[in-house]
Amino acid sequence: MADTETVLRTVLDGWQTAVNAHDPERVASSFTDDAIFQGLNPYSVGPGGVAQYYATQPVGLTAAYTILETRRPADDLVLGCLSVDFAFTDRPTLPVHLCVMARQVGDDWFISHHQVSHLA
């Protein structure tokens, strides 16, 4: 059984690469079919809403994350609390906290819950 940080890094590295490439469909492929997604706008359920959200983000947006805490509430679930810096080409970096739940589906892991908290 992979440790919690390895699971999160595997899922989040794919998410980060897709965000940094401004590839909304690839970002969405990191999520389960029933994922609850809360960015800085109203929430959505499923990859379609994730793709729509990231399609509205500016070209040049990049994400850099640091894992702060992890937990494994069940064998097929990993919870992570992260610090994420979203950098832009035309404005200051936006620091946020991100809570994610990764769920194992078959042999792979996907994001099943994603909630951003804006830091004041």
C-alpha positions in Angstrom: 0.0 0.0 0.0 1.5 3.4 -1.1 2.0 6.0 1.7 -0.4 8.9 1.7 2.1 11.5 0.5 3.1 9.3 -2.5 -0.6 8.9 -3.4 -1.2 12.6 -3.3 1.9 13.5 -5.2 1.0 11.1 -8.0 -2.5 12.6 -8.4 -1.4 16.3 -7.8 1.6 16.2 -10.0 -0.7 15.3 -12.9 -3.2 18.0 -11.9 -0.4 20.6 -11.6 1.1 19.7 -15.0 -2.3 20.0 -16.7 -3.0 23.4 -14.9 0.4 24.7 -15.9 -0.2 23.6 -19.5 -3.6 25.3 -19.5 -5.2 22.0 -20.5 -8.7 22.0 -18.9 -9.7 18.6 -20.2 -6.5 17.0 -18.9 -7.1 18.7 -15.5 -10.6 17.3 -15.4 -9.2 13.8 -16.1 -7.6 13.9 -12.7 -11.1 13.8 -11.1 -13.6 11.1 -10.4 -17.0 11.1 -12.2 -18.7 12.3 -9.1 -16.1 14.6 -7.8 -17.2 17.6 -5.7 -15.2 20.6 -7.0 -15.0 23.9 -5.2 -12.7 26.5 -6.7 -13.1 30.2 -6.0 -16.4 30.2 -7.8 -19.6 28.2 -7.2 -19.1 24.4 -6.8 -19.7 21.8 -9.5 -19.9 18.0 -9.6 -17.9 15.9 -12.0 -15.1 16.5 -14.5 -17.3 18.7 -16.8 -17.5 21.4 -14.2 -13.8 21.1 -13.5 -13.0 21.5 -17.2 -15.3 24.6 -17.4 -13.7 26.2 -14.4 -10.1 25.7 -15.7 -11.1 26.8 -19.2 -11.9 30.2 -17.7 -8.5 30.6 -16.1 -5.9 32.8 -17.8 -3.2 31.4 -20.0 0.0 31.5 -18.1 -1.6 30.5 -14.8 0.7 28.1 -12.9 0.2 26.2 -9.7 2.9 25.2 -7.2 1.8 23.1 -4.2 3.2 22.0 -0.8 1.6 19.2 1.1 1.0 20.3 4.7 -0.9 17.3 6.1 -2.2 13.9 5.0 -4.6 11.3 6.4 -5.9 7.9 5.3 -9.5 7.6 6.5 -9.9 4.3 4.6 -7.7 2.1 2.4 -9.0 3.6 -0.8 -9.1 7.3 0.4 -6.4 9.8 1.1 -7.0 13.3 2.5 -4.6 16.1 2.0 -4.3 19.7 3.1 -2.1 21.8 0.8 -0.7 25.2 0.4 -1.0 26.3 -3.3 0.4 29.4 -5.0 -1.4 30.2 -8.2 0.9 32.5 -10.2 -0.2 34.8 -13.0 1.6 36.7 -15.7 -0.2 40.0 -15.0 -1.0 40.1 -11.3 0.4 39.0 -7.9 0.5 35.3 -6.9 -2.6 34.1 -5.2 -1.9 31.9 -2.1 -4.7 29.5 -1.1 -5.3 26.4 1.0 -6.5 23.4 -0.9 -8.2 20.4 0.7 -8.3 17.3 -1.5 -9.6 13.8 -1.1 -8.1 11.2 -3.4 -10.0 8.0 -4.1 -8.6 4.8 -5.6 -10.5 3.5 -8.6 -9.1 0.3 -9.8 -5.3 0.7 -9.8 -5.4 4.5 -10.2 -6.0 7.4 -7.9 -8.3 10.4 -8.7 -9.4 13.5 -6.9 -12.9 13.0 -5.5 -13.2 16.3 -3.5 -11.4 19.6 -4.1 -12.0 22.7 -2.0 -10.1 25.9 -2.1 -9.9 28.4 0.7 -8.7 31.9 -0.1 -6.2 33.3 2.4 -6.8 36.8 3.5 
